[in-house]
Amino acid sequence: MEMGKYKLSIVIPCYNENENIITIVEKVRQVPIADKEIIVVDDKSTDGTREILESKVKPLVSKVIYHEQNGGKGAALKTGFQHATGDIVIIQDADLEYDPMEYPLVIAPILEGRTSVAYGSRFLGRKAKGYLSNRLANKFLTHLSNLFTHQHLTDMETCYKAFKREVIQSIDIEEKRFGFEPEITAKIAAKNIQIIETPISYYPRTMEEGKKIGMRDGIRAIYCIWKYRK
């Protein structure tokens, strides 16, 4: 794949992000990649996000898709992946924890032909940020996942996951919530694909600011690591 001749699909799952959705869409639009497809999947928001998407965001993006019932991040991503038409597909959460300007860093290993799946790591050569409990849980889950997938990841739970489109569209995603992260990592490993990580920036938000992942999701992640093991 030539460095300058590719189309990037950005899938943005969102749920109750009325304060952030316009900002993140504008940030994505500013990324200096010529051929971009921005797909927003609203997971039945109840805080006015849908109205903002319809009136202000829809003219700015390629597609806005509305779920008729809340399914979770995994469900929203599954919908977005099905509609993607780019050569490479990357995930962008609707919060402001990640910097879209770093897409070129994340997808570089794919463009260079070194892999067909790349992750952006918040911990590779970076000072850890965010809640200590979340960091410890992430470290534990990543280590546990590595034991079964034989990957060498530092951040299995990262938002920034990029795939060749044919790879991600060939996978049947079963997990509807945050269990998507260990599930997709396990299913990529089952295809004998070595995931390559690149260091990225991270600006964590608090629970008060809308962070949604919790203890229940951590327990589910452990179950998913075991369920989808090779």
N, C-alpha and C positions, 0 to 999 in steps of 0.2 A: 504494500500500500504506500503510495507516494505521500511524502510529508504534507504537500500543499494541495493534494487532490483527494479529499475525503469529505464525507458529510457526517456531522456529529448530531446525534439525537440526545437531547437532555430531557430526562423524565423527572418531573417535579410532583411528588405525591404531597398533598396538603390536607390538613384537617384543622379547622379553627385557627387559621393564621391571618386573620384580618389586619393585624398590625404590621405583618412582614411581607405579605405576598407580592405587593407591588414593588417593594424595594428589591426583593430577591429576583424578580423577573427582570427588572431594569439592570441589575448587576449581570445577569446571564446574557442579556442582549448586548452588553458592552464588551463581552469577551471577543478578542480579535481573531475569531475563526470565521472565515467567510461564509461557509455553508453550514448553517445551524438549523435544527428543528427543535422547537421548544414545545414540550407536551406537558400540560398541567392536568393532574387527575385529582379532582376534589372528592374526598371520601365522606360525603354527606355532612359537610360542616354546618354548624348551627349558630355561628356567631356573626353572620353577615359576610363571611368569606365568599360565598356563592354569588351574592349580589355584586361584590367588587370584581370578581372574575368576569361576570357577564357584562358589566358596564365599562370596566376600565382595563382589564387584562386581556380579554379575548381578542381585541384588535392588535395586540402587541405580540402574540404568540402564534404558533402553528396550529395547535389544537387545545381545546379545553374539554375535558370529559368529566361528566358528573356521575358519581355513584348514587344509586337510589337508596342504598342502605350502607351504613358504616361497616367496613370490613376490616380495616387496619392497613398498616403500611405495606405489608406483603401483597395484599389484595390490590391496592392502588398501583403498586409497581407492576404487578402482573398485567393489569389493564394497559398501563403505559407501554410496556415492552411489546405488547401485541400490536400497538399502533405505530411503533417506531419504524422508520424507513432508512435511517442513516447507516453508514458503514460501521460506525462505533456508537455505542449507547452508554451514557453515563448517568448516574443517579445524582440528583440535587435535592436535598431536603429543603423545605420551604422556610426554615428558620435561617438565621444569619450566622451559624456557627462555622461555616466553611466559605472559602473565598473562590468564587467561580473563575477568577483570573488564573487559578492554578490548574485548570483543565489541561493545558498543554503539558504540564509536568506529569500528570497522572496518565495521560494516554500515550505519552512518548514511547514506552516499551512496546505498545501495540503497533504504533506507526513504524517503529524500527524493526518490526518482525521478530521480536524476542519472545513474545507471548501473545495470546489472544484474550487474556484477562489481566487487568492491572488494578491494584488498590492504592489509594492514597492513605498513608499511615500518619496518624497524629503523634506517634511516639517514636518513630524511627529517627534517631539523631536530634530529637526535640525535647525541650523541657516539658514535663507533663503538666497539663492544665485540667481544671474542672474538679468536681467533688472527688475526694480521696476514695470514698466508697465505690463510686463509679469506675475510677481508674483501676482499683484492685479487682473489681468484678470483671472488668474488661480483660485485664491481664490473665486472670484465671481462666476465663472462657476461651480466650485466644490460645492459651497453652493447651487446654483440654482439646480444643478443636484440632490443633496441630498434631496431637498424639494419634488421632484417628485419620486425619487427611494426609499426613506426611508432608504438609506444607511447612513453610518457615516464616509464618506471619508474625508481625508485632501488633497488628490491629485488625482483627477479624470483624469487629463491629463497626468499622468505619462506614460513613455514608458514601464516600467517594469510591465507588466500584465502577469500573469501566469494562466493557465487553465488546468483542466483535458481535455484530447483531445476530449473525447466524448461530453463534454459541448460546446467547441468552434466550433466543427464541426457540431453541431446541430443548430447553429445560422446562419441565412441568413444575411450576411453583405451587406448593401445597400450603405453605404457612401463610396465614393471613395477617399476622401482626409482626413483631420484631423477630420472631423465629425465622424469618426470611434470611437473616444474616448467616447463621450457622448452616441453614439448609442449602443456600446457594453455594457457600464455600465447599461443603461436602460434595455437592453434585458436580461442581467444577472439577474437584479433585478426582472424582470417579471417572471423569473423561480424560484423566492423565494430563491435565493442563497445569503447568506450574505457574502460580500467581506471582507476579512481580510487584513489589511495593515501592512507592516513592514518597519521601517525606513531604508533608503538607502542613499548612498553618491550621490553627484551631482556636475558635473564640467561643468557649462554652457558655451556655445560658443556664440560668437557675430554674428550679421548679416554679418559682413565682413568675418567671418570664415565659413559662409555657413548656418547659422540658417534659416530655411525656413518658419516657421509658422508666420502669420501676422494677421492684423486686420480683413481681410476678413474671415479668418478661425475662429476668435472669434465670429463674427456675425453668421456664419454658425453653430457654436457650440450651440449658444442660440436657434436657430431654431430647431436643432436636439434634444435638451433637451425637447422642447415642442412636437416635432413630435413623439418621441419614448416614451413619458411618459406612465406610467402604467395606 
